[in-house]
Amino acid sequence: MCRVKCARPLPTVLSTSEVQALLSAVRWLKHRAILMLAYGAGLRVSEICTLQVQDIDAKRMLIHIRDSKGGRDRYVMLSPMLLQALRAYAKKCKIRGPWVFPSRKPGRDVVTRTNLHKMIKSAAKRAGITKRVSMHTLRHSFATHLLESGMDLRTLQILLGHARISTTTTYLHVAASRVQRLGSPLDQLKLD
């Protein structure tokens, strides 16, 4: 069997100033906590929706991601800023159940992916971001910004929960600082 290679466009990545503008444009604590979780820990939408209070380990500053894509568990970092946002949200919204982001609708346990996608589109519009933004854009931005700050590819693979390193190498193509640090061979020539 022969496989045809498909064109794979590079993922959309927000700059740090665009991420800051996006987070600043969010009005509700719950929505800000969700976006901070997507960017600050690189979580998938499904991982955010099913995150439980017991999975947040404030003592070790880790978040336990259970039964993720491919049925794998992993740990990701919990930044102090994210912990503070989650605590403020939990206090104001009186989170008591097992879910960090429970649904407000009867009959549903957790917030839905559809609601999260609508929420980020609205926030991006308020922030004046013209790029095509989705929840996964924050995960792409997380990965790219970590690579640009010097994180090694294997550690990033573990944080993202990728089964294959080849999936993680996509972010090498997007990391602008790596390209900017390289010089063009043209600059080495002595032209009149």
HELIX and SHEET records of a PDB file:
HELIX    1   1 THR A   16  SER A   24  1                                   9    
HELIX    2   2 LEU A   29  ALA A   41  1                                  13    
HELIX    3   3 VAL A   45  CYS A   49  1                                   5    
HELIX    4   4 VAL A   53  ASP A   55  5                                   3    
HELIX    5   5 LYS A   69  GLY A   71  5                                   3    
HELIX    6   6 PRO A   80  CYS A   93  1                                  14    
HELIX    7   7 ARG A  113  ALA A  127  1                                  15    
HELIX    8   8 MET A  135  GLU A  148  1                                  14    
HELIX    9   9 LEU A  153  LEU A  160  1                                   8    
HELIX   10  10 ILE A  165  THR A  168  1                                   4    
HELIX   11  11 THR A  170  VAL A  174  1                                   5    
HELIX   12  12 ALA A  176  ARG A  181  1                                   6    
HELIX   13  13 PRO A  185  GLN A  188  5                                   4    
SHEET    1   A 3 ILE A  56  ASP A  57  0                                        
SHEET    2   A 3 LEU A  62  ILE A  65 -1                                        
SHEET    3   A 3 ARG A  74  MET A  77 -1                                        
END                                                                             
